[in-house]
Amino acid sequence: MSTHHTSTDDTNSRPKAVLFCPDCGHESGLSGDWIVNEGPERTTHTCPVCEATVEDRHRPEPMLAP
Ligand SMILES: [Zn+2]
């Protein structure tokens, strides 16, 4: 008798990219309800609740436009 039980680990069910608003504590994924402003060097996320700017880590990869 094999116990076929799927291990539901809550510790591993957390999404990787989650941004937190330092002002109101609003949390959402990178593709959540943030107001995304994609700049030439970095992408900023604006909180939809308090409109605070939550700066994400800037990507070091250069955008090589053909
Ligand atoms: Zn906020």
N, CA, C, O and the ligand as a Tripos MOL2 file, in Angstrom:
@<TRIPOS>MOLECULE
protein
  265   263    67     0     0
PROTEIN
NO_CHARGES

@<TRIPOS>ATOM
      1 N           0.8380   -1.1970    0.0000 N.3       1 MET1
      2 CA          0.0000    0.0000    0.0000 C.3       1 MET1
      3 C           0.8770    1.2530    0.0000 C.2       1 MET1
      4 O           1.5500    1.5850    0.9750 O.2       1 MET1
      5 N           0.8290    1.9040   -1.1110 N.am      2 SER2
      6 CA          1.6440    3.0930   -1.2260 C.3       2 SER2
      7 C           0.8070    4.3500   -0.9850 C.2       2 SER2
      8 O          -0.2140    4.5890   -1.6300 O.2       2 SER2
      9 N           1.2650    5.0950   -0.0770 N.am      3 THR3
     10 CA          0.5440    6.3360    0.2190 C.3       3 THR3
     11 C           0.9150    7.4200   -0.7850 C.2       3 THR3
     12 O           1.9740    8.0430   -0.7100 O.2       3 THR3
     13 N           0.0190    7.6120   -1.7050 N.am      4 HIS4
     14 CA          0.2620    8.6110   -2.7320 C.3       4 HIS4
     15 C          -0.2740    9.9600   -2.2540 C.2       4 HIS4
     16 O          -1.3810   10.3770   -2.5930 O.2       4 HIS4
     17 N           0.5320   10.5990   -1.4780 N.am      5 HIS5
     18 CA          0.0890   11.8700   -0.9180 C.3       5 HIS5
     19 C           1.0000   12.9910   -1.3910 C.2       5 HIS5
     20 O           2.2120   12.9770   -1.1700 O.2       5 HIS5
     21 N           0.3980   13.9330   -2.0270 N.am      6 THR6
     22 CA          1.1900   15.0570   -2.5190 C.3       6 THR6
     23 C           1.5530   15.9960   -1.3750 C.2       6 THR6
     24 O           0.6940   16.5140   -0.6610 O.2       6 THR6
     25 N           2.8120   16.1860   -1.2360 N.am      7 SER7
     26 CA          3.2630   17.0510   -0.1570 C.3       7 SER7
     27 C           2.9930   18.5160   -0.4790 C.2       7 SER7
     28 O           3.5500   19.0890   -1.4160 O.2       7 SER7
     29 N           2.1480   19.0780    0.3050 N.am      8 THR8
     30 CA          1.8480   20.4960    0.0910 C.3       8 THR8
     31 C           2.6200   21.3360    1.0960 C.2       8 THR8
     32 O           2.1390   21.6680    2.1800 O.2       8 THR8
     33 N           3.8080   21.6550    0.6970 N.am      9 ASP9
     34 CA          4.6470   22.4550    1.5780 C.3       9 ASP9
     35 C           4.3210   23.9340    1.4260 C.2       9 ASP9
     36 O           4.4700   24.5180    0.3520 O.2       9 ASP9
     37 N           3.8850   24.5070    2.4960 N.am     10 ASP10
     38 CA          3.5550   25.9250    2.4410 C.3      10 ASP10
     39 C           4.8100   26.7930    2.3730 C.2      10 ASP10
     40 O           4.7730   27.9610    1.9850 O.2      10 ASP10
     41 N           5.9050   26.1800    2.7610 N.am     11 THR11
     42 CA          7.1360   26.9660    2.7760 C.3      11 THR11
     43 C           7.6720   27.1920    1.3680 C.2      11 THR11
     44 O           8.4680   28.1000    1.1330 O.2      11 THR11
     45 N           7.2290   26.3610    0.4430 N.am     12 ASN12
     46 CA          7.7360   26.4750   -0.9190 C.3      12 ASN12
     47 C           6.6860   26.9970   -1.8900 C.2      12 ASN12
     48 O           6.8880   26.9730   -3.1040 O.2      12 ASN12
     49 N           5.5820   27.4630   -1.3610 N.am     13 SER13
     50 CA          4.5060   27.9120   -2.2270 C.3      13 SER13
     51 C           4.5160   29.4170   -2.4180 C.2      13 SER13
     52 O           3.5970   29.9890   -3.0040 O.2      13 SER13
     53 N           5.5550   30.0410   -1.9210 N.am     14 ARG14
     54 CA          5.6270   31.4890   -2.0570 C.3      14 ARG14
     55 C           6.2060   31.8730   -3.4000 C.2      14 ARG14
     56 O           7.1950   31.2920   -3.8480 O.2      14 ARG14
     57 N           5.5940   32.8470   -4.0420 N.am     15 PRO15
     58 CA          6.1340   33.3190   -5.3170 C.3      15 PRO15
     59 C           7.4660   34.0050   -5.1280 C.2      15 PRO15
     60 O           7.7750   34.5270   -4.0570 O.2      15 PRO15
     61 N           8.2430   33.9930   -6.1830 N.am     16 LYS16
     62 CA          9.5920   34.5390   -6.0790 C.3      16 LYS16
     63 C           9.5740   36.0670   -6.0450 C.2      16 LYS16
     64 O          10.0650   36.6950   -5.1060 O.2      16 LYS16
     65 N           9.0050   36.6300   -7.0780 N.am     17 ALA17
     66 CA          9.0660   38.0750   -7.2050 C.3      17 ALA17
     67 C           7.8340   38.7340   -6.6080 C.2      17 ALA17
     68 O           6.7640   38.7540   -7.2160 O.2      17 ALA17
     69 N           7.9980   39.2610   -5.4320 N.am     18 VAL18
     70 CA          6.9130   40.0040   -4.7930 C.3      18 VAL18
     71 C           7.4490   41.3370   -4.3190 C.2      18 VAL18
     72 O           8.4700   41.4090   -3.6350 O.2      18 VAL18
     73 N           6.7530   42.3770   -4.6910 N.am     19 LEU19
     74 CA          7.1800   43.7000   -4.2590 C.3      19 LEU19
     75 C           6.3240   44.1690   -3.0910 C.2      19 LEU19
     76 O           5.1240   43.9050   -3.0240 O.2      19 LEU19
     77 N           6.9680   44.8620   -2.1870 N.am     20 PHE20
     78 CA          6.2590   45.4160   -1.0540 C.3      20 PHE20
     79 C           6.3410   46.9410   -1.0940 C.2      20 PHE20
     80 O           7.3970   47.5130   -1.3650 O.2      20 PHE20
     81 N           5.2300   47.5750   -0.8230 N.am     21 CYS21
     82 CA          5.2410   49.0280   -0.7370 C.3      21 CYS21
     83 C           5.7020   49.4320    0.6520 C.2      21 CYS21
     84 O           5.1100   49.0220    1.6500 O.2      21 CYS21
     85 N           6.7530   50.2310    0.7210 N.am     22 PRO22
     86 CA          7.2930   50.6430    2.0260 C.3      22 PRO22
     87 C           6.3780   51.6210    2.7490 C.2      22 PRO22
     88 O           6.4980   51.8260    3.9570 O.2      22 PRO22
     89 N           5.4710   52.2150    2.0000 N.am     23 ASP23
     90 CA          4.6220   53.2350    2.6140 C.3      23 ASP23
     91 C           3.3650   52.6470    3.2460 C.2      23 ASP23
     92 O           3.0770   52.9020    4.4150 O.2      23 ASP23
     93 N           2.6230   51.8670    2.4800 N.am     24 CYS24
     94 CA          1.3480   51.3650    2.9880 C.3      24 CYS24
     95 C           1.3820   49.8560    3.2140 C.2      24 CYS24
     96 O           0.4350   49.2830    3.7530 O.2      24 CYS24
     97 N           2.4660   49.2210    2.8030 N.am     25 GLY25
     98 CA          2.5970   47.7950    3.0380 C.3      25 GLY25
     99 C           1.8640   46.9500    2.0190 C.2      25 GLY25
    100 O           1.6790   45.7500    2.2240 O.2      25 GLY25
    101 N           1.4510   47.5490    0.9440 N.am     26 HIS26
    102 CA          0.7680   46.8010   -0.0990 C.3      26 HIS26
    103 C           1.7440   45.8510   -0.7700 C.2      26 HIS26
    104 O           2.8540   46.2390   -1.1330 O.2      26 HIS26
    105 N           1.3260   44.6160   -0.9300 N.am     27 GLU27
    106 CA          2.1920   43.6540   -1.5720 C.3      27 GLU27
    107 C           1.5110   43.0140   -2.7710 C.2      27 GLU27
    108 O           0.3240   42.6910   -2.7440 O.2      27 GLU27
    109 N           2.2870   42.8460   -3.8020 N.am     28 SER28
    110 CA          1.7790   42.2360   -5.0230 C.3      28 SER28
    111 C           2.9430   41.7330   -5.8460 C.2      28 SER28
    112 O           4.0770   42.1800   -5.6740 O.2      28 SER28
    113 N           2.6680   40.8210   -6.7230 N.am     29 GLY29
    114 CA          3.7270   40.2750   -7.5600 C.3      29 GLY29
    115 C           4.2200   41.3030   -8.5560 C.2      29 GLY29
    116 O           3.6170   42.3600   -8.7380 O.2      29 GLY29
    117 N           5.3270   40.9710   -9.1950 N.am     30 LEU30
    118 CA          5.8850   41.8940  -10.1780 C.3      30 LEU30
    119 C           4.9000   42.1560  -11.3020 C.2      30 LEU30
    120 O           4.8470   43.2510  -11.8620 O.2      30 LEU30
    121 N           4.1230   41.1360  -11.6210 N.am     31 SER31
    122 CA          3.1100   41.3010  -12.6660 C.3      31 SER31
    123 C           1.7420   41.5210  -12.0470 C.2      31 SER31
    124 O           0.7140   41.1630  -12.6220 O.2      31 SER31
    125 N           1.7510   42.1180  -10.8650 N.am     32 GLY32
    126 CA          0.4970   42.3550  -10.1650 C.3      32 GLY32
    127 C          -0.1570   43.6590  -10.5890 C.2      32 GLY32
    128 O          -0.2010   44.0030  -11.7700 O.2      32 GLY32
    129 N          -0.6640   44.3710   -9.5950 N.am     33 ASP33
    130 CA         -1.4030   45.5850   -9.9240 C.3      33 ASP33
    131 C          -0.5560   46.8410   -9.7790 C.2      33 ASP33
    132 O          -1.0730   47.9350   -9.5520 O.2      33 ASP33
    133 N           0.7380   46.6670   -9.9110 N.am     34 TRP34
    134 CA          1.6100   47.8300   -9.8450 C.3      34 TRP34
    135 C           1.5100   48.6500  -11.1200 C.2      34 TRP34
    136 O           1.2340   48.1300  -12.2010 O.2      34 TRP34
    137 N           1.7400   49.9400  -10.9640 N.am     35 ILE35
    138 CA          1.7940   50.8040  -12.1420 C.3      35 ILE35
    139 C           3.2340   50.8180  -12.6200 C.2      35 ILE35
    140 O           4.0900   51.4960  -12.0520 O.2      35 ILE35
    141 N           3.4800   50.0630  -13.6630 N.am     36 VAL36
    142 CA          4.8530   49.8600  -14.1050 C.3      36 VAL36
    143 C           5.2800   50.9460  -15.0740 C.2      36 VAL36
    144 O           4.5920   51.2440  -16.0500 O.2      36 VAL36
    145 N           6.4190   51.5230  -14.7810 N.am     37 ASN37
    146 CA          7.0090   52.5060  -15.6790 C.3      37 ASN37
    147 C           8.3640   51.9810  -16.1370 C.2      37 ASN37
    148 O           9.3330   51.9680  -15.3780 O.2      37 ASN37
    149 N           8.4080   51.5600  -17.3680 N.am     38 GLU38
    150 CA          9.6510   51.0110  -17.8770 C.3      38 GLU38
    151 C          10.5190   52.1040  -18.4560 C.2      38 GLU38
    152 O          10.1910   52.7110  -19.4760 O.2      38 GLU38
    153 N          11.6300   52.3430  -17.7890 N.am     39 GLY39
    154 CA         12.5630   53.3540  -18.2610 C.3      39 GLY39
    155 C          13.6670   52.7300  -19.0720 C.2      39 GLY39
    156 O          13.7070   51.5120  -19.2460 O.2      39 GLY39
    157 N          14.5630   53.5550  -19.5690 N.am     40 PRO40
    158 CA         15.6710   53.0750  -20.4010 C.3      40 PRO40
    159 C          16.6860   52.2660  -19.5940 C.2      40 PRO40
    160 O          17.3620   51.3920  -20.1370 O.2      40 PRO40
    161 N          16.7890   52.5520  -18.3190 N.am     41 GLU41
    162 CA         17.7920   51.8660  -17.5010 C.3      41 GLU41
    163 C          17.1890   51.0220  -16.4040 C.2      41 GLU41
    164 O          17.7390   49.9880  -16.0250 O.2      41 GLU41
    165 N          16.0570   51.4650  -15.8970 N.am     42 ARG42
    166 CA         15.4480   50.7070  -14.8160 C.3      42 ARG42
    167 C          13.9290   50.7980  -14.8930 C.2      42 ARG42
    168 O          13.3600   51.6820  -15.5330 O.2      42 ARG42
    169 N          13.3050   49.8540  -14.2190 N.am     43 THR43
    170 CA         11.8510   49.8160  -14.2020 C.3      43 THR43
    171 C          11.3450   50.1470  -12.8070 C.2      43 THR43
    172 O          11.7440   49.5220  -11.8250 O.2      43 THR43
    173 N          10.4840   51.1100  -12.7340 N.am     44 THR44
    174 CA          9.9290   51.4880  -11.4460 C.3      44 THR44
    175 C           8.4860   51.0280  -11.3460 C.2      44 THR44
    176 O           7.7300   51.0330  -12.3170 O.2      44 THR44
    177 N           8.1340   50.6270  -10.1270 N.am     45 HIS45
    178 CA          6.7680   50.2030   -9.8810 C.3      45 HIS45
    179 C           6.1080   51.1810   -8.9280 C.2      45 HIS45
    180 O           6.6370   51.4780   -7.8570 O.2      45 HIS45
    181 N           4.9660   51.6690   -9.3230 N.am     46 THR46
    182 CA          4.2510   52.6190   -8.4890 C.3      46 THR46
    183 C           3.0890   51.9190   -7.8040 C.2      46 THR46
    184 O           2.3260   51.1850   -8.4320 O.2      46 THR46
    185 N           2.9690   52.1610   -6.5040 N.am     47 CYS47
    186 CA          1.9130   51.5370   -5.7210 C.3      47 CYS47
    187 C           0.5500   52.0810   -6.1600 C.2      47 CYS47
    188 O           0.3620   53.2960   -6.2140 O.2      47 CYS47
    189 N          -0.3890   51.2070   -6.4690 N.am     48 PRO48
    190 CA         -1.7120   51.6480   -6.9070 C.3      48 PRO48
    191 C          -2.5650   52.1500   -5.7440 C.2      48 PRO48
    192 O          -3.6240   52.7410   -5.9530 O.2      48 PRO48
    193 N          -2.1020   51.9120   -4.5300 N.am     49 VAL49
    194 CA         -2.8870   52.3260   -3.3660 C.3      49 VAL49
    195 C          -2.5180   53.7360   -2.9310 C.2      49 VAL49
    196 O          -3.3770   54.6090   -2.8130 O.2      49 VAL49
    197 N          -1.2200   53.9460   -2.6920 N.am     50 CYS50
    198 CA         -0.7840   55.2450   -2.1700 C.3      50 CYS50
    199 C           0.0850   55.9860   -3.1850 C.2      50 CYS50
    200 O           0.5620   57.0890   -2.9210 O.2      50 CYS50
    201 N           0.2810   55.3670   -4.3390 N.am     51 GLU51
    202 CA          1.0400   55.9840   -5.4260 C.3      51 GLU51
    203 C           2.4860   56.2780   -5.0360 C.2      51 GLU51
    204 O           3.0990   57.2190   -5.5390 O.2      51 GLU51
    205 N           3.0100   55.4710   -4.1450 N.am     52 ALA52
    206 CA          4.4200   55.6070   -3.8170 C.3      52 ALA52
    207 C           5.2350   54.8160   -4.8330 C.2      52 ALA52
    208 O           4.7930   53.7910   -5.3520 O.2      52 ALA52
    209 N           6.4160   55.3100   -5.0950 N.am     53 THR53
    210 CA          7.2660   54.6520   -6.0740 C.3      53 THR53
    211 C           8.1050   53.5740   -5.4080 C.2      53 THR53
    212 O           8.9420   53.8520   -4.5490 O.2      53 THR53
    213 N           7.8650   52.3480   -5.8220 N.am     54 VAL54
    214 CA          8.6460   51.2370   -5.3020 C.3      54 VAL54
    215 C           9.6580   50.8410   -6.3550 C.2      54 VAL54
    216 O           9.3180   50.2400   -7.3740 O.2      54 VAL54
    217 N          10.8950   51.1830   -6.0960 N.am     55 GLU55
    218 CA         11.9170   50.9190   -7.0920 C.3      55 GLU55
    219 C          12.3510   49.4690   -7.0470 C.2      55 GLU55
    220 O          12.7640   48.9440   -6.0140 O.2      55 GLU55
    221 N          12.2450   48.8630   -8.1690 N.am     56 ASP56
    222 CA         12.6830   47.4830   -8.2780 C.3      56 ASP56
    223 C          14.1750   47.4700   -8.5940 C.2      56 ASP56
    224 O          14.7630   48.4900   -8.9530 O.2      56 ASP56
    225 N          14.7620   46.3020   -8.4530 N.am     57 ARG57
    226 CA         16.1720   46.1790   -8.8000 C.3      57 ARG57
    227 C          16.3670   46.4020  -10.2970 C.2      57 ARG57
    228 O          15.7150   45.7680  -11.1280 O.2      57 ARG57
    229 N          17.2600   47.2990  -10.6110 N.am     58 HIS58
    230 CA         17.4690   47.6060  -12.0170 C.3      58 HIS58
    231 C          18.2090   46.4660  -12.7070 C.2      58 HIS58
    232 O          19.0990   45.8240  -12.1500 O.2      58 HIS58
    233 N          17.7980   46.2590  -13.9190 N.am     59 ARG59
    234 CA         18.4150   45.1700  -14.6680 C.3      59 ARG59
    235 C          19.7010   45.6490  -15.3270 C.2      59 ARG59
    236 O          19.7160   46.6810  -15.9980 O.2      59 ARG59
    237 N          20.7570   44.9100  -15.1370 N.am     60 PRO60
    238 CA         22.0410   45.2980  -15.7100 C.3      60 PRO60
    239 C          22.1550   44.9640  -17.1850 C.2      60 PRO60
    240 O          23.1020   45.3750  -17.8560 O.2      60 PRO60
    241 N          21.1890   44.2190  -17.6800 N.am     61 GLU61
    242 CA         21.2950   43.8170  -19.0820 C.3      61 GLU61
    243 C          20.9450   44.9860  -20.0020 C.2      61 GLU61
    244 O          19.8800   45.5910  -19.8750 O.2      61 GLU61
    245 N          21.8370   45.2880  -20.9130 N.am     62 PRO62
    246 CA         21.5860   46.3900  -21.8500 C.3      62 PRO62
    247 C          20.5830   45.9910  -22.9120 C.2      62 PRO62
    248 O          20.5820   44.8680  -23.4160 O.2      62 PRO62
    249 N          19.7360   46.9450  -23.2330 N.am     63 MET63
    250 CA         18.7400   46.6590  -24.2640 C.3      63 MET63
    251 C          19.3230   46.9730  -25.6330 C.2      63 MET63
    252 O          19.4440   48.1340  -26.0240 O.2      63 MET63
    253 N          19.6730   45.9420  -26.3350 N.am     64 LEU64
    254 CA         20.2630   46.1280  -27.6520 C.3      64 LEU64
    255 C          19.1790   46.1290  -28.7150 C.2      64 LEU64
    256 O          18.7160   45.0820  -29.1650 O.2      64 LEU64
    257 N          18.7990   47.3070  -29.0940 N.am     65 ALA65
    258 CA         17.7720   47.4070  -30.1230 C.3      65 ALA65
    259 C          18.3770   47.2190  -31.4990 C.2      65 ALA65
    260 O          19.3330   47.9110  -31.8480 O.2      65 ALA65
    261 N          17.8540   46.3140  -32.2740 N.am     66 PRO66
    262 CA         18.3800   46.0680  -33.6170 C.3      66 PRO66
    263 C          18.1030   47.2280  -34.5610 C.2      66 PRO66
    264 O          18.4830   47.1760  -35.7310 O.2      66 PRO66
    265 ZN          1.5520   51.9020   -1.1190 Zn       67 ZN67
@<TRIPOS>BOND
     1     1     2 1
     2     2     3 1
     3     3     4 2
     4     3     5 am
     5     5     6 1
     6     6     7 1
     7     7     8 2
     8     7     9 am
     9     9    10 1
    10    10    11 1
    11    11    12 2
    12    11    13 am
    13    13    14 1
    14    14    15 1
    15    15    16 2
    16    15    17 am
    17    17    18 1
    18    18    19 1
    19    19    20 2
    20    19    21 am
    21    21    22 1
    22    22    23 1
    23    23    24 2
    24    23    25 am
    25    25    26 1
    26    26    27 1
    27    27    28 2
    28    27    29 am
    29    29    30 1
    30    30    31 1
    31    31    32 2
    32    31    33 am
    33    33    34 1
    34    34    35 1
    35    35    36 2
    36    35    37 am
    37    37    38 1
    38    38    39 1
    39    39    40 2
    40    39    41 am
    41    41    42 1
    42    42    43 1
    43    43    44 2
    44    43    45 am
    45    45    46 1
    46    46    47 1
    47    47    48 2
    48    47    49 am
    49    49    50 1
    50    50    51 1
    51    51    52 2
    52    51    53 am
    53    53    54 1
    54    54    55 1
    55    55    56 2
    56    55    57 am
    57    57    58 1
    58    58    59 1
    59    59    60 2
    60    59    61 am
    61    61    62 1
    62    62    63 1
    63    63    64 2
    64    63    65 am
    65    65    66 1
    66    66    67 1
    67    67    68 2
    68    67    69 am
    69    69    70 1
    70    70    71 1
    71    71    72 2
    72    71    73 am
    73    73    74 1
    74    74    75 1
    75    75    76 2
    76    75    77 am
    77    77    78 1
    78    78    79 1
    79    79    80 2
    80    79    81 am
    81    81    82 1
    82    82    83 1
    83    83    84 2
    84    83    85 am
    85    85    86 1
    86    86    87 1
    87    87    88 2
    88    87    89 am
    89    89    90 1
    90    90    91 1
    91    91    92 2
    92    91    93 am
    93    93    94 1
    94    94    95 1
    95    95    96 2
    96    95    97 am
    97    97    98 1
    98    98    99 1
    99    99   100 2
   100    99   101 am
   101   101   102 1
   102   102   103 1
   103   103   104 2
   104   103   105 am
   105   105   106 1
   106   106   107 1
   107   107   108 2
   108   107   109 am
   109   109   110 1
   110   110   111 1
   111   111   112 2
   112   111   113 am
   113   113   114 1
   114   114   115 1
   115   115   116 2
   116   115   117 am
   117   117   118 1
   118   118   119 1
   119   119   120 2
   120   119   121 am
   121   121   122 1
   122   122   123 1
   123   123   124 2
   124   123   125 am
   125   125   126 1
   126   126   127 1
   127   127   128 2
   128   127   129 am
   129   129   130 1
   130   130   131 1
   131   131   132 2
   132   131   133 am
   133   133   134 1
   134   134   135 1
   135   135   136 2
   136   135   137 am
   137   137   138 1
   138   138   139 1
   139   139   140 2
   140   139   141 am
   141   141   142 1
   142   142   143 1
   143   143   144 2
   144   143   145 am
   145   145   146 1
   146   146   147 1
   147   147   148 2
   148   147   149 am
   149   149   150 1
   150   150   151 1
   151   151   152 2
   152   151   153 am
   153   153   154 1
   154   154   155 1
   155   155   156 2
   156   155   157 am
   157   157   158 1
   158   158   159 1
   159   159   160 2
   160   159   161 am
   161   161   162 1
   162   162   163 1
   163   163   164 2
   164   163   165 am
   165   165   166 1
   166   166   167 1
   167   167   168 2
   168   167   169 am
   169   169   170 1
   170   170   171 1
   171   171   172 2
   172   171   173 am
   173   173   174 1
   174   174   175 1
   175   175   176 2
   176   175   177 am
   177   177   178 1
   178   178   179 1
   179   179   180 2
   180   179   181 am
   181   181   182 1
   182   182   183 1
   183   183   184 2
   184   183   185 am
   185   185   186 1
   186   186   187 1
   187   187   188 2
   188   187   189 am
   189   189   190 1
   190   190   191 1
   191   191   192 2
   192   191   193 am
   193   193   194 1
   194   194   195 1
   195   195   196 2
   196   195   197 am
   197   197   198 1
   198   198   199 1
   199   199   200 2
   200   199   201 am
   201   201   202 1
   202   202   203 1
   203   203   204 2
   204   203   205 am
   205   205   206 1
   206   206   207 1
   207   207   208 2
   208   207   209 am
   209   209   210 1
   210   210   211 1
   211   211   212 2
   212   211   213 am
   213   213   214 1
   214   214   215 1
   215   215   216 2
   216   215   217 am
   217   217   218 1
   218   218   219 1
   219   219   220 2
   220   219   221 am
   221   221   222 1
   222   222   223 1
   223   223   224 2
   224   223   225 am
   225   225   226 1
   226   226   227 1
   227   227   228 2
   228   227   229 am
   229   229   230 1
   230   230   231 1
   231   231   232 2
   232   231   233 am
   233   233   234 1
   234   234   235 1
   235   235   236 2
   236   235   237 am
   237   237   238 1
   238   238   239 1
   239   239   240 2
   240   239   241 am
   241   241   242 1
   242   242   243 1
   243   243   244 2
   244   243   245 am
   245   245   246 1
   246   246   247 1
   247   247   248 2
   248   247   249 am
   249   249   250 1
   250   250   251 1
   251   251   252 2
   252   251   253 am
   253   253   254 1
   254   254   255 1
   255   255   256 2
   256   255   257 am
   257   257   258 1
   258   258   259 1
   259   259   260 2
   260   259   261 am
   261   261   262 1
   262   262   263 1
   263   263   264 2
@<TRIPOS>SUBSTRUCTURE
     1 MET1         2 RESIDUE 1 A MET
     2 SER2         6 RESIDUE 1 A SER
     3 THR3        10 RESIDUE 1 A THR
     4 HIS4        14 RESIDUE 1 A HIS
     5 HIS5        18 RESIDUE 1 A HIS
     6 THR6        22 RESIDUE 1 A THR
     7 SER7        26 RESIDUE 1 A SER
     8 THR8        30 RESIDUE 1 A THR
     9 ASP9        34 RESIDUE 1 A ASP
    10 ASP10       38 RESIDUE 1 A ASP
    11 THR11       42 RESIDUE 1 A THR
    12 ASN12       46 RESIDUE 1 A ASN
    13 SER13       50 RESIDUE 1 A SER
    14 ARG14       54 RESIDUE 1 A ARG
    15 PRO15       58 RESIDUE 1 A PRO
    16 LYS16       62 RESIDUE 1 A LYS
    17 ALA17       66 RESIDUE 1 A ALA
    18 VAL18       70 RESIDUE 1 A VAL
    19 LEU19       74 RESIDUE 1 A LEU
    20 PHE20       78 RESIDUE 1 A PHE
    21 CYS21       82 RESIDUE 1 A CYS
    22 PRO22       86 RESIDUE 1 A PRO
    23 ASP23       90 RESIDUE 1 A ASP
    24 CYS24       94 RESIDUE 1 A CYS
    25 GLY25       98 RESIDUE 1 A GLY
    26 HIS26      102 RESIDUE 1 A HIS
    27 GLU27      106 RESIDUE 1 A GLU
    28 SER28      110 RESIDUE 1 A SER
    29 GLY29      114 RESIDUE 1 A GLY
    30 LEU30      118 RESIDUE 1 A LEU
    31 SER31      122 RESIDUE 1 A SER
    32 GLY32      126 RESIDUE 1 A GLY
    33 ASP33      130 RESIDUE 1 A ASP
    34 TRP34      134 RESIDUE 1 A TRP
    35 ILE35      138 RESIDUE 1 A ILE
    36 VAL36      142 RESIDUE 1 A VAL
    37 ASN37      146 RESIDUE 1 A ASN
    38 GLU38      150 RESIDUE 1 A GLU
    39 GLY39      154 RESIDUE 1 A GLY
    40 PRO40      158 RESIDUE 1 A PRO
    41 GLU41      162 RESIDUE 1 A GLU
    42 ARG42      166 RESIDUE 1 A ARG
    43 THR43      170 RESIDUE 1 A THR
    44 THR44      174 RESIDUE 1 A THR
    45 HIS45      178 RESIDUE 1 A HIS
    46 THR46      182 RESIDUE 1 A THR
    47 CYS47      186 RESIDUE 1 A CYS
    48 PRO48      190 RESIDUE 1 A PRO
    49 VAL49      194 RESIDUE 1 A VAL
    50 CYS50      198 RESIDUE 1 A CYS
    51 GLU51      202 RESIDUE 1 A GLU
    52 ALA52      206 RESIDUE 1 A ALA
    53 THR53      210 RESIDUE 1 A THR
    54 VAL54      214 RESIDUE 1 A VAL
    55 GLU55      218 RESIDUE 1 A GLU
    56 ASP56      222 RESIDUE 1 A ASP
    57 ARG57      226 RESIDUE 1 A ARG
    58 HIS58      230 RESIDUE 1 A HIS
    59 ARG59      234 RESIDUE 1 A ARG
    60 PRO60      238 RESIDUE 1 A PRO
    61 GLU61      242 RESIDUE 1 A GLU
    62 PRO62      246 RESIDUE 1 A PRO
    63 MET63      250 RESIDUE 1 A MET
    64 LEU64      254 RESIDUE 1 A LEU
    65 ALA65      258 RESIDUE 1 A ALA
    66 PRO66      262 RESIDUE 1 A PRO
    67 ZN67       265 GROUP 0 **** ****
